[in-house]
């Protein structure tokens, strides 16, 4: 069962707010005289991911040490100004961005803002994009998503983890759901934000992208689909590098290893729906059993593949 926690902070005292923020994120100093210092912060966390909702009714300046974690911010109202580099970079409603590199201090201002923060361990970046021996770990190198579409995708990933995983007690208790959602968030962050990795490949990677590589990987995925498996574990089972494994799946199956894993889990959910008793189980329970936390997304994907709804499959004999 995934470790989970819920926390609520509500105060009108700057000293209490500074103490809480230093405890919850990283040691920091906040300042700026304000007439109404009320702030409200709610936190939900499970496994390696923490989601906070923050609401400041005033301008708060901060000067903080490094976070040690990836910190994504989705702005809903107001603005946040990053002043780390000496110049001002302002983020407003509808923007989702990297607050600061995990290993660097940062400073700025929250200006009467309401926003969501998503925090996760940097190890998740290595889990979704592992590097070969001797290569440097991947680093996020920019704050803003590379395109407007990437911004929307990153915002949707944060909202998904917040609304359909961490806000759902049943989902928080499901290790597979939590770990899948956490890696999904990390993968979307890498897809959306500038980073140090370059998909150049080495000759050994491309030469290993063979049908035998795919066969070994598929066999491992199908026998371990009910477990929390990573790209690195699949690659190790196939006796190749993660990059070679990705090349192999794109070349021979037109998908990714984790995309194939999601399809195998969808097929397993389909079998459970057909064999299930609607009097003793539900679509949501079966979906979560196979790592699908969002009922709407699961139903849409299921209908796309099987041309019927999950509820129809479960209740077909009733």
Secondary structure as GFF3:
##gff-version 3
##sequence-region A 1 318
A	DSSP	beta_strand	4	11	.	.	.	ID=ss1
A	DSSP	alpha_helix	14	24	.	.	.	ID=ss2
A	DSSP	beta_strand	28	31	.	.	.	ID=ss3
A	DSSP	beta_strand	39	46	.	.	.	ID=ss4
A	DSSP	beta_strand	49	56	.	.	.	ID=ss5
A	DSSP	beta_strand	59	64	.	.	.	ID=ss6
A	DSSP	beta_strand	69	82	.	.	.	ID=ss7
A	DSSP	beta_strand	89	91	.	.	.	ID=ss8
A	DSSP	beta_strand	96	98	.	.	.	ID=ss9
A	DSSP	beta_strand	106	121	.	.	.	ID=ss10
A	DSSP	alpha_helix	123	128	.	.	.	ID=ss11
A	DSSP	beta_strand	140	145	.	.	.	ID=ss12
A	DSSP	alpha_helix	148	161	.	.	.	ID=ss13
A	DSSP	pi_helix	162	166	.	.	.	ID=ss14
A	DSSP	alpha_helix	169	172	.	.	.	ID=ss15
A	DSSP	alpha_helix	175	192	.	.	.	ID=ss16
A	DSSP	beta_strand	193	195	.	.	.	ID=ss17
A	DSSP	alpha_helix	203	207	.	.	.	ID=ss18
A	DSSP	alpha_helix	211	224	.	.	.	ID=ss19
A	DSSP	alpha_helix	231	238	.	.	.	ID=ss20
A	DSSP	alpha_helix	242	252	.	.	.	ID=ss21
A	DSSP	alpha_helix	257	275	.	.	.	ID=ss22
A	DSSP	alpha_helix	283	289	.	.	.	ID=ss23
A	DSSP	alpha_helix	295	306	.	.	.	ID=ss24
A	DSSP	alpha_helix	310	314	.	.	.	ID=ss25
###
